[in-house]
Amino acid sequence: MSLSHIDETTGDAKMVDVSQKAVTERIAKAQAVVHMNAETLALIAANTLAKGDALSVARVAGIMAAKRTDDLIPLCHSLPISQVLIDFELDEEESTITVNSVAKTVAQTGVEMEALTAVTIAALTIYDMAKSSDKSILITDIRLLEKTGGKSGDYKWPTP
């Protein structure tokens, strides 16, 4: 069995050579869920956290993180990011914030890691902004929702 990130001769880690792959439009969507107590969610919704506007800061942090994914993930290719979108769904009943991202590029490799990095850092930023109000914040369900483009084809998270 051949492993894509392992040199077959030396066994060393290596970056995959994508030079022969076609340049195509690639889109990836990812999601993370941030659980917190109801009071903290209310503070975020009302934009009254002590540290300020958590969602605006988290949006910018997620976009910045997507652009720096290759600095954070070893062997990840540097990509020309065309667009990163971050949005939030506040659910008062579940006391959660769902963070969604869309990352786009026109390149020789996919943009899944950028979408996943975006939601992860946005969720961590929400935690950082709200931790003085709630130490029990929990980040779950970080996942790729879908991707399009590239040789391996499209992918969509299975729905029950």
Number of C-alpha atoms within 10 A of each C-alpha: 4 7 10 12 14 14 14 13 6 7 10 9 14 13 13 15 12 12 9 7 12 13 15 16 17 22 23 26 28 27 26 25 22 23 21 22 17 16 13 21 23 15 17 21 16 10 15 13 19 13 13 14 18 23 22 16 15 27 26 17 22 30 24 17 23 29 22 17 21 16 13 11 12 11 13 16 19 15 20 12 17 14 13 24 18 24 17 20 11 17 13 14 7 11 16 22 24 20 26 28 28 25 27 24 22 18 21 21 24 24 30 24 19 33 33 28 25 36 35 29 21 32 32 20 21 25 23 16 21 23 16 12 17 17 12 11 19 15 19 14 11 19 18 21 20 18 24 20 21 18 12 9 8 13 13 12 12 7 5 3
